[in-house]
Amino acid sequence: MILQNFTRLPHLSIGMKKNLFLNASCVYNGILLPYVKSINRAYSKAEDDPPDDEDVRKSRPCKQFTTIGKILNSVGAKSLAGNNKVSVIGLDDIGIATVFALLTQNVTDNVCMIDLNEEVLKGEHLDLQYSSVFLNNPCITASKDPAATRESKVCVVTTGTFKGRDEDESEYVARNAGIIRAIVPSLMRHSPNAIYIIASDPVDILSYTTWKLSGVPKHKVIGTGTMLDTARFRYLLSDKLGISPEHCHGFVIGQQGQRSVPVWSSVNIAGVRLKDINPQIGTERDPESWSEVHEEVMKSADKVRQLKGNSSWAVALAVSDLCRAIFTNKNTVIPVSTHVKGEHSIREDVFLSLPCVIGRSGVTDIVRQTLTEVEALQLRRCAENVAQMQEFASKLMT
């Protein structure tokens, strides 16, 4: 009948008649047909019977008549997220700063935020979503359910608590190891192939705990370790020398903070070792007192914490740098906490910071630096200290 009526419109082109036919068919199937069927069903079905799925689908307006249908002509599947998903567990200052750094530095366009505080989670999620126009329209998800981390390429753990001023070391280690024990198994179920970055303190012990609980290869667990110590060390050197930190080459290894080990023997500017110019550099006998640079590094964390609560931006940028190295397979050398048994005559089964090559699979190589006897001894003492504290965490894994 529709076709017969169209033949009575000779002034229309064949293409226009075809479009009219498709539109009329859509109206008939989408509006008139369900209406006729509803009249027939009135005599055979009770008034409170739920409509069939097919009836609901057919009663919807044809997409061709909606605003979206008139603007967009879908010709292919649309992907809403990239395959470089990063999940950040814990939305404290460090966690949200990490998310911000990842997005603003274009390291990833797919971020998942996990936290138990639903109000904070929802607020941060909305704030970032409303900023999408400035962030290249990333996919940002948020949930208190670890299942949302499914198929993550990298899981960043920032959740944890700070050590109380008068708190016993064993209680502090056990409490934070307990948090890791609570979250790592669920992350493993949903992202068994992910690389795990630990940005919580005590970082060496929590990295070891994550490795043991997850069962993943050791190169897939990376602690931020002495990344910040090294960054601060290079900045303070640059400030003293009047040269960009990028071109002040030196590493701080071992444990972070008070027990960190500055490798003065290899500090160099454009290949020129400072030790060749000043053989006593960094020692107590150094007439120029370069050791003050490392002393300032050791004080910096407490100084920042006293002034603003805790360091967040530097940690976030360090994590962002690690993720970029992983996604781009950069094979860059970064001092991170990794499994070091066998390195520099270390016998303990511990994680400590050494310069490592970071690529797509995580830690691909450990750089074997030439250390002085003093530096090697300080590093082994770090291993002994970590092993001793690690016993408090090991009890939770048995």
N, C-alpha and C positions, 0 to 999 in steps of 0.2 A: 504493500500500500504506500509506503514511504517513497519507494522508487517511482511508482506511478505518478505521485504528486510532483516529484522533481522533474518529470518529463514535460510537465505543463509550464516549465520555466525556461523557455528557449533562450532568453537573453543571458543566462548564466553560463559561464565556461564550465568545462568538464571538471577542472580542479576545484572550482567553488562548489559545484554540486557534490563532489566527493567529500569535501569538508563539512557541508551541511548534513550529508548523510551520516558521517561519523558522529557529529554533535547530536543529531536527533536520536541516533541509536543509543548514545550515552545517556541522554535524558530518559529514553524509554526504559533502558535497563536499570538505571540508577534511581529513578524517581517513580515513574508510572507503574512499572512492573511490581515493585514492592508494595505499592499502594493497592493495586488490584488483589495481590496475594493476601494482604492484610484483611481485606474484606471477606475473602473466602475463608480465612482461618478463624474469623470471628464466630463462625457457626460450628467449628470443630474443636477449638481450644479454649481452655479456661482463660479468664482475663488476667490472672496472675502468673501464667506460665511465662518463663523467661524466653526471650526470642532466641532463635537458632543463630549460631555463629555466621552461617551463610546469609541469613536474613539481615543481620547487622551489617555485614560487609557490603551487601548490595544496596542497603539503604543509605550508605554514606554518599555524599556528593562526589561525582566523578572528579578525579584530580585535575582533569583538564580545565575544570571551571573554577578551581581554587586560585588564590593569588600566587602561590608557589608554582602551581602548574602552568600558569600563564607566563611566569618569568623564566622558569628553568625547564629546559627540555633535557631530562636525564638520559645520557647516552652511555654511561658506564658506571661501574661500582665506585663509590666514594670512600676513601680511606680517611679516618678521623684521627689517626695516631701513627707515629713513626715506630720503627722497630728498635729504637734505642731507649727503651723505657728505664727510668731510674726511680726507684722507690726510696723515699726518705722516711725513716721510722723514728718518730719523736719530733714534735713541733715546738721545741723550746727555742730560745734565741738562736742557737746554732743551727737547728733544723730548718727554721724558716729562712734564715740567711743563706743556707745551702740551696734551698729551692730557688730563691731569688737569684743567686749567682749562676746556677745552672741555666735558668731561663734567659737572663739578661746577657749572658756570654754566649748564647746560642750553642750550648754544649748538647742540649737535647730539646726535643719538642714534645716529650711525653713524660710527665712527672706524676707520680702517685704519692700522696701524703698520708701517713698513718699516725694516729694519735688517739688516746683514750678520752681526751677532753673534747667532747663534741662541740661545745660552743666555740672554743678557740679554733678547732678544725674547720667548722663551717665558716667562721668569720674570715680566716686566712684564705680559704678556698674561694669565697665570693670576691674578696679583695683582688686576688690574682686573676680570677676569671674576668672581672671588669677591666683588667689591665691588658687583656689579650690583644687589643688593637696596637699596643706598643711592643708586644712580644712575639710577633709573627704567628699569632693564632695557635698557640700550643694546646695540646690535650692535657688538661690538669684535672686529676681525680683526687678525691679525698674520702677516707673511710676509717672507721675504727676496726674494721674486719681485715685481718691479714690476707684474706683471699683476694683483695683488690690488688695485691702486688703480683698477681699471676703473670708469668712470663717476663719478669723483669730481667734486664741485662745486668744491672747493677743494683744492689741493695745497700743503702747507706744507713748505718745505725748511729744515731746521734743521741739517743735516749740514755739517761743515766743521771746520777746525782753527784754533787761535789762532796768532798771530804770535810766533815765538820772540824772546827778549830781544835777541839779536844777529843775528837773521835779516834778510837783505836784503829790501827791500820787493818787489822783482820776483819773488823766489822765493815769497814769501808769497801774492802775488796770483795767480801762475801755478798754484800748487798747489791753491788753492781754486776757481779757475776750471776747473781740470781735473776736480774732483769734480762741478761743475755740468754740465760737458760729458758726463760719464759717466752721469748720471741723468736729465737733462731729456728727451732723445729718447725714452727708454722710457716716461716719464710721458706724453709727448705722444701716443704710439701708443694708450695705453689711456684717456686722458682728454683728448681734443683740445679740448673746450669748457670745461675747468676754468679757474679763476682761480688764479694762482700767487703765493703769498706767500713772500717770501724773508726769512728770519730768521737769516742767516749773514753773517759779516763776510769781506771788506769789502762791506757790503750794497749800496752804490751800484753797484759794479762787477759784483757777482754778479747784481744785478737786470738790468743791461744785458746781461750774458752770457746770462741766461735768455731775455730778450726776443729776442735775435738767434738763439739756437739753436732756440727753439720756433716762431718765426714767428707767434705769436699777436698780436693787436692790442696796442698799447702799454698801453692802459688795463687789460688783464688781467694785467699783471705789477706787483706792489706790493711794495716793500721796506719793512721796518719803519722804516728810516731814523732820523729824529730823534724818533720817538714816545717813546722812553725819555728822551732829553735834555729834551724838552718836559715830560714827566711829572715829572721831577726838578726842573726849573726852577719849575714851578707849585707843587710841594710846598715847596720852599725859600722861595718868595715867601709862601706861606700861613703857613709857620712864622714868618717875619719879621713878617707883618701880623696874625697871630692870626685868620685867616679860612680857611674850608675851601678846599682846593685846587680844588674844583669851581667855585668862584666867583672864582678868580684866573685871569684870561684873558691868555694870552701864548703866543708860539710861539718855538721854536728851529728854525731852518731850515738848509739847506745840507748839509754833511757832518756825520755824527755825531762826537761826541768832541771832540778838541782843536781842530778847525777849524770847529766849529759856530758859527752866527751867531744871537745872541739879538736878537729884534726888540723892543728897548726902546721904540721909538716908538709901538707899539700896545698895550703892556701896560696893562690897565685892570682896575678893580674896579667892577662895576656900571655900566660905561660911563664911569667917571671915569679918564682917562688919567693915569698917574703922571708922564708927561713934561710935562703941563700944570701940574703942581704943582712938579715939580723938573726944569727944562729940561735940566740936565746929567746926568740919571739914566743910569747905565750907562757913562758916559765916565770918562776919567782925571781930569777936573776936577770930578767929582761929590763934594761935601763929605761926603756920607753913605756913599760907597763901596758903592753897590748892585751894582757890577760883581763884588763878591765872591760874589754869588749864582751868577752864571754860572761863575766860577772854580771854585766847589764842584761845579757840574754836570760840568765837564770832568774833575775829579779823581775823581768818584764811581765810574766804571767800574773804574778801577785799584784803588780802595780796596776795592770789593766783591770783585774778583778776588783780591786779596792775602789777604782775610779768609776767603773760602769757596770760592775756585777760579774761579767765574765767576757772573755774574748769570743767573738762570734764571726766577724767579717773575715778575719784572717783564716780561721778554720774553714769557713765556707768556700773561700777562694782556693784553698789547698785541695779540698774535696773536688771542686769543679775542675781544677787542673788535672787531678787523677782521672776523672771521668773522661775528659777530653783525650788524654793519652790512651785510654782504653779504646774509645770509639774510633779514633783516627789511627790506631796502631802506630803511635808516634815513636815508640821505642826510646823514650827519653829517660834520663837518669834522675831519679828522685829518691831522697832518703826516707824510706818508709819502714814500718815495723813488719818484719817477716820472720820465718822460721830460720834460726841461725845456728842450729846445732852442727858442729863440724867446721864452722867458719872461725878463723883466727884462734884455733885451739879451744873453742867453746864446747864444753861437754854437756851442758845442761840442755834439756828439751824445752827451749823457750823461744819467744818472739822478741827481737830487738831491732832497732833501726840501723840499717846499712844502706849505702847507695845501691839502688836496684833499677834495672831496666824494666819499664812499664809499657806493655803493649796490649794487644787485643785479648790475650789469654790471662792477663794479670801480670804477676811478676815473672819475667822470662829469664832473667839473669841477676846474680848478685855480683856487684863489682868488688873484686878483692883488692882493696887498697893496701898500699905499703905503709904500715903503721910503725911508729917508733915503739920501743919496748914499753915506754910509759903509757902511750895511747892504747896499746894492746892489753896491758895490765888493767887499765881503767875499764876497758870494754868487758873483760872477763869478770871484773867485780860487779858490773851491771848485771851480767848473766846470773851470777850467784844471788844477787839481791832479788831479781825477778823470780827466780826459782823458789826462793824462800817464801815470798809473798804468794806465789802461785798455788802453794799448798792449800791456802784457805779457799781458793776457787775450785781446786780439784775435788774437794770433799763434796761439792754440790753435784759433780758429774758421775759419782759412783753410785 
